[in-house]
Amino acid sequence: MLWMVIIMPLYGDDSTLFPANVQGWKLSAATDSYTHENLYQYIDGASELYISYGFAKLVSRKYEKAGQPEIVVDFFDMAKAANAFGIFAHGQENPDREIGRDSEYLDGLLRFWKGRFYVSLQCSPETPESRPAIMELGRCLAEGINEDGDRPAVLALLPEAGLVSSTIRYFTHPAWQNTYMFVAADNILEIGPGCEAVLAKYTQGELRPVVLIVLYPERGTAERAFANLSRKFNLPAGAGEAVMLADKKYFAAGLESRVVAAVWHGGSARQALELLFVLRAKIKAF
């Protein structure tokens, strides 16, 4: 039987957030909490990743059982649902929707997001007993979150045909513009407050073209970003052209309303432009 809990804000008393016992694993009395000012003390080297996604607070708890490794639960308040989705998607490999809004289990690590929360549960090394305990605990925590949260609306701009959904990366910080290919060392796309960016890969036979979409709060910023991108990749001023880059991939980009869309394609200029055409049609209908 699953424990039912009521989500409390991850500030102050969190005694009702975690069940006391799950399949023999008992909740330790110790509670650790962190903000953006001291998160590095807990996850040194990765704290900037979470902060770039709007991290607000982390509560960390442990479950212990004699003869078994401990289960560590890290409960991140990411301030809003889009941030929680973004931090989950940043490392997704083969997600499902078994727990929360999206979840993933691999080698003793369960990750999921729901509402503004991103949650990880880890038991290392994994044992035959730990996996069902982690899954039950994850379901308990997810069911107790009284907000669902929507995926970012900008994801609707991604064409469905050929989309490799596990490659979707959503971000609002320029650090992640180079996730799949190098765009620039500086923020030529002017990604900042009010912007939403998405990267994704597509499958076309053996090819894996990459799509980038950036939605801006106003047209002027989008125009500047598109001009910067065009100069960076020597894109001709005329519409309907693609250029071959040094890595033999073809680059094409377009500006529609407040959205900049770009395609890196390893096939041909025609294929790059065809994918860009589909993107621009989605954006026009958005």
C-alpha positions as CSV (number, residue, x, y, z in Angstrom):
1,M,0.0,0.0,0.0
2,L,1.4,3.4,-0.9
3,W,1.7,6.1,1.6
4,M,-0.2,9.3,0.8
5,V,1.4,12.6,1.5
6,I,0.6,16.2,1.0
7,I,3.2,18.3,-0.6
8,M,4.4,21.2,1.5
9,P,6.5,24.0,0.3
10,L,10.2,23.0,0.5
11,Y,10.8,25.6,3.1
12,G,10.6,25.1,6.8
13,D,8.9,21.9,8.1
14,D,8.9,19.1,5.6
15,S,7.9,16.4,8.0
16,T,4.8,15.4,6.1
17,L,6.6,15.2,2.7
18,F,8.2,11.8,3.1
19,P,6.8,8.5,4.3
20,A,8.3,7.0,7.4
21,N,8.9,3.5,6.0
22,V,8.9,1.9,2.6
23,Q,9.4,-1.9,2.3
24,G,11.6,-1.9,5.4
25,W,13.6,1.2,4.5
26,K,13.2,3.7,7.3
27,L,13.4,7.5,6.9
28,S,16.5,8.9,8.7
29,A,15.9,11.8,11.0
30,A,18.5,13.9,9.3
31,T,17.4,16.5,6.8
32,D,19.7,18.5,4.5
33,S,18.6,21.5,2.6
34,Y,20.3,23.8,0.1
35,T,19.6,27.0,-1.8
36,H,21.4,28.4,-4.8
37,E,23.9,30.0,-2.5
38,N,25.3,26.7,-1.1
39,L,24.2,24.0,-3.5
40,Y,27.8,23.6,-4.6
41,Q,28.5,22.1,-1.2
42,Y,26.3,19.1,-2.1
43,I,26.8,18.7,-5.8
44,D,30.0,20.5,-6.5
45,G,30.6,20.7,-10.2
46,A,27.0,20.4,-11.2
47,S,25.3,23.1,-9.2
48,E,25.5,25.6,-12.1
49,L,23.4,23.2,-14.2
50,Y,20.6,23.4,-11.7
51,I,20.9,27.1,-11.1
52,S,20.7,27.7,-14.9
53,Y,17.3,26.0,-14.8
54,G,15.9,28.3,-12.1
55,F,16.7,26.1,-9.0
56,A,15.1,27.4,-5.8
57,K,15.7,24.8,-3.1
58,L,16.8,21.2,-2.5
59,V,15.7,19.0,0.4
60,S,17.7,15.7,0.7
61,R,16.6,12.8,2.9
62,K,17.9,9.2,3.3
63,Y,16.2,5.9,3.9
64,E,18.1,3.1,5.7
65,K,17.6,-0.7,6.0
66,A,19.9,-3.2,7.7
67,G,22.0,-5.1,5.2
68,Q,21.0,-2.8,2.3
69,P,22.5,0.3,0.8
70,E,20.7,3.5,1.7
71,I,18.2,5.3,-0.6
72,V,19.0,8.9,-1.1
73,V,16.1,11.2,-2.1
74,D,16.8,14.6,-3.6
75,F,13.7,16.7,-3.9
76,F,14.4,19.8,-6.0
77,D,12.0,22.8,-6.1
78,M,12.7,24.3,-9.5
79,A,10.3,27.2,-9.1
80,K,8.1,26.4,-12.1
81,A,7.1,23.3,-14.1
82,A,9.0,24.3,-17.3
83,N,12.3,24.4,-15.2
84,A,11.5,21.0,-13.7
85,F,10.9,19.5,-17.2
86,G,14.1,21.2,-18.5
87,I,16.3,19.7,-15.8
88,F,14.8,16.3,-16.3
89,A,15.0,16.4,-20.1
90,H,18.6,17.6,-19.9
91,G,19.8,14.1,-19.0
92,Q,17.0,11.9,-20.4
93,E,17.9,8.8,-22.3
94,N,14.8,6.6,-22.5
95,P,12.0,8.2,-20.5
96,D,8.6,6.9,-19.8
97,R,5.5,8.2,-18.0
98,E,5.2,5.6,-15.3
99,I,5.8,8.1,-12.5
100,G,5.0,11.8,-12.4
101,R,4.9,13.6,-15.7
102,D,8.0,11.9,-17.1
103,S,10.3,9.4,-15.4
104,E,13.4,7.3,-16.0
105,Y,15.0,4.4,-14.1
106,L,18.5,3.2,-14.7
107,D,20.9,1.2,-12.5
108,G,19.5,2.2,-9.1
109,L,18.5,5.7,-10.1
110,L,14.9,6.9,-10.5
111,R,14.3,10.4,-11.8
112,F,11.0,12.1,-12.4
113,W,9.4,15.5,-12.6
114,K,5.9,16.7,-11.7
115,G,4.7,20.2,-11.2
116,R,7.6,22.5,-10.3
117,F,9.5,19.6,-8.7
118,Y,12.3,17.4,-10.0
119,V,13.0,14.3,-7.9
120,S,15.9,11.8,-7.9
121,L,16.0,8.6,-5.8
122,Q,19.3,6.7,-5.9
123,C,20.4,3.4,-4.3
124,S,24.0,2.3,-5.1
125,P,24.7,-0.5,-5.6
126,E,21.2,-1.6,-6.8
127,T,19.9,-4.7,-5.2
128,P,16.9,-7.0,-6.0
129,E,15.2,-5.5,-2.9
130,S,16.0,-1.8,-3.6
131,R,14.4,-1.4,-7.0
132,P,10.8,-2.1,-5.9
133,A,11.3,0.0,-2.9
134,I,12.6,2.9,-5.0
135,M,9.7,2.6,-7.4
136,E,7.1,2.5,-4.5
137,L,8.7,5.5,-2.8
138,G,8.8,7.4,-6.1
139,R,5.1,6.7,-6.8
140,C,4.3,7.8,-3.2
141,L,6.1,11.1,-3.6
142,A,4.7,11.8,-7.1
143,E,1.1,11.0,-6.0
144,G,1.5,13.5,-3.2
145,I,2.4,16.4,-5.4
146,N,-0.8,18.3,-5.9
147,E,0.2,20.0,-9.1
148,D,0.8,18.4,-12.5
149,G,2.6,21.1,-14.5
150,D,2.5,21.4,-18.3
151,R,5.4,20.8,-20.6
152,P,6.6,24.0,-22.2
153,A,4.3,25.2,-24.9
154,V,7.3,25.9,-27.3
155,L,7.7,22.1,-27.7
156,A,4.6,22.2,-29.9
157,L,6.8,23.9,-32.6
158,L,8.7,20.7,-33.1
159,P,7.4,18.7,-36.1
160,E,6.4,15.2,-35.0
161,A,7.6,13.2,-38.0
162,G,11.0,11.8,-37.3
163,L,11.4,13.5,-33.9
164,V,13.6,11.5,-31.5
165,S,11.7,12.6,-28.3
166,S,14.5,11.4,-25.9
167,T,16.8,14.0,-27.5
168,I,14.6,17.0,-26.7
169,R,16.5,19.6,-24.6
170,Y,14.7,22.7,-23.3
171,F,16.6,25.6,-21.8
172,T,16.5,29.3,-21.1
173,H,20.2,29.8,-20.5
174,P,22.7,30.2,-23.4
175,A,25.2,27.7,-21.8
176,W,23.2,24.8,-23.4
177,Q,23.0,26.1,-27.0
178,N,26.1,24.0,-27.8
179,T,24.6,20.7,-26.5
180,Y,24.5,18.9,-29.9
181,M,26.7,21.1,-32.1
182,F,28.8,24.2,-31.5
183,V,26.9,27.4,-32.2
184,A,29.1,30.0,-30.6
185,A,31.2,30.7,-27.5
186,D,29.2,33.8,-26.7
187,N,25.5,34.4,-26.6
188,I,24.9,35.3,-30.2
189,L,21.3,34.2,-30.0
190,E,20.6,36.6,-27.1
191,I,19.0,33.8,-25.0
192,G,18.0,35.4,-21.7
193,P,14.9,36.3,-19.5
194,G,11.7,35.6,-21.4
195,C,13.3,33.4,-24.0
196,E,12.7,29.7,-24.5
197,A,15.0,27.4,-26.5
198,V,14.6,23.9,-27.7
199,L,17.1,21.5,-29.3
200,A,16.1,18.1,-30.8
201,K,17.4,15.5,-33.1
202,Y,15.5,13.9,-36.0
203,T,15.9,10.6,-37.7
204,Q,16.0,10.4,-41.5
205,G,17.4,7.0,-42.4
206,E,20.9,6.9,-41.0
207,L,21.0,10.7,-40.7
208,R,20.3,12.7,-37.4
209,P,19.7,16.3,-38.3
210,V,19.6,18.8,-35.4
211,V,16.9,21.4,-34.9
212,L,17.1,24.5,-32.8
213,I,14.1,26.8,-32.0
214,V,14.3,29.9,-29.9
215,L,11.1,31.8,-28.9
216,Y,11.6,35.4,-27.9
217,P,9.4,37.7,-25.9
218,E,9.4,40.3,-28.7
219,R,10.3,40.6,-32.4
220,G,13.2,43.0,-32.1
221,T,15.3,40.5,-30.1
222,A,14.5,37.7,-32.6
223,E,15.6,39.9,-35.5
224,R,18.9,40.7,-33.8
225,A,19.5,37.0,-33.0
226,F,18.8,35.9,-36.5
227,A,21.1,38.5,-37.9
228,N,23.9,37.3,-35.5
229,L,23.3,33.7,-36.5
230,S,23.3,34.5,-40.2
231,R,26.6,36.3,-39.9
232,K,28.2,33.5,-37.8
233,F,27.4,30.9,-40.4
234,N,27.7,33.1,-43.5
235,L,24.1,32.5,-44.4
236,P,23.2,34.4,-47.6
237,A,20.7,37.2,-47.2
238,G,18.3,35.7,-49.7
239,A,15.6,33.3,-48.4
240,G,15.6,29.7,-49.3
241,E,19.4,29.0,-49.2
242,A,21.6,26.7,-47.1
243,V,25.3,26.7,-46.6
244,M,27.8,23.8,-46.2
245,L,29.9,24.1,-43.0
246,A,33.4,22.9,-42.3
247,D,32.1,19.6,-40.9
248,K,30.3,18.9,-44.2
249,K,26.9,19.5,-42.6
250,Y,24.4,21.9,-44.2
251,F,23.0,24.8,-42.2
252,A,19.7,26.6,-42.8
253,A,17.8,29.1,-40.7
254,G,14.8,31.3,-40.7
255,L,12.9,33.9,-38.8
256,E,9.1,33.7,-38.3
257,S,7.4,36.3,-36.1
258,R,9.3,36.0,-32.7
259,V,10.9,32.7,-33.4
260,V,14.3,31.8,-34.8
261,A,14.6,28.3,-36.3
262,A,17.8,26.6,-37.5
263,V,18.7,23.2,-39.0
264,W,22.0,21.4,-39.1
265,H,21.8,18.5,-41.6
266,G,24.3,15.9,-42.6
267,G,22.5,15.1,-45.9
268,S,22.0,17.8,-48.5
269,A,21.1,21.4,-48.7
270,R,17.7,20.3,-50.1
271,Q,17.0,18.1,-47.0
272,A,18.1,20.9,-44.6
273,L,15.7,23.4,-46.4
274,E,12.8,20.9,-46.4
275,L,13.1,20.4,-42.7
276,L,13.3,24.1,-42.2
277,F,10.2,24.6,-44.3
278,V,8.2,22.2,-42.0
279,L,9.5,24.1,-39.0
280,R,8.4,27.4,-40.3
281,A,5.0,26.1,-41.2
282,K,4.6,24.9,-37.6
283,I,5.7,28.2,-36.2
284,K,3.2,30.1,-38.5
285,A,0.4,28.0,-37.2
286,F,1.5,28.3,-33.5
